[in-house]
Amino acid sequence: GFALNRNKRASTLTDQQVHDTIQLMGRLNFDPTLVPDATVPRTFACFFVFDKDSSDALNNNLQLGNEYANKLAALASQYTAHANIIVLNAGVEMWSNGDQISFTADATIDVLLRRFQKYLAKTQSKQFGKVYTVGILSVQKPSLYLPRGYTQGPPNTTSSASIITYRPSPWSNAGLVAHELAHTLSVVHPDELQYLCEDCPRLPFCPSSTSLPIPDECLCSTSKFPAQQCLMTYSFGAATPNAPKYTSCDIKTMNFYASNYTCQ
């Protein structure tokens, strides 16, 4: 790799233009009313890390990085409010010649994640004033095949990490952050619920526990419960006019694993 002169901005935007882009907002209706299963309050204190390319897009300006992370956390909290979840910015790290938070372009997504987890393990969370429960790496690498987001547990440790594709406006990534954070709590995509129930039949919505099929609401595949209105599908970005939500099965999964229940 090579180090860019941090005094030479790679972005073509001024700091004011970057700020204005961070503040851009789309239109969705959010309902913060707690759903019945959301009995457990949770806080995700996130450590936001920007790789070299994302840092360049933010003009290598830590103030803009903090502004971006604060906005992203606040917007993600709008997606998670109905589930009694708050997302916080617990700290920001940007690429520098000293930190070298960057990775070779030919790295696979699994390699990228492992390197990020090692970085988190070496980082002292006390530097940031709060304990972070999950690290979120924002990357901008056109040459690296990356789904919009990628997450691996175990949950609630500094090994729990998510990678998201950098977007200039946090509004474009807030739903993705809410989606990825749920994965750190063992939540799966709706089309994987059947396999989850095979692995963990004691989950309270599984046929082995209820003697009923998995609820349609949780499968997100009918006109009454369309995929775009479910936060854990791949289609949640198409939701309109109401923001997508977690299903009751998503929240029950969070509660089940957090309570140390055994699957068998």
Buried (B, 14 or more C-beta within 10 A) or exposed (E): EEEBEBEEBBBEBEBEEBBEBBEEEEEBEBEEEEBEBBEEEBBBBBBBBBBBBBBBBBBBBBEBBBBBBBBBBBBBBBBBBBBBBBBBBBBBBBBBEEBEBBBEEEBEBEEBBBBBBEBBEEBEBEEBEBEBBBBBBBBBBEEBEBEBBBBBBEBBBBBBBBBBBBBBBBBBBBBBBBBBBBBBBBBBBBBEBBEBBEEBEEBBBBEEEEEEEBBEBBBBEEEEBBBBBBBBBBEBBEBEEEBBBBBBBBBBBBBBBBEEEEEE
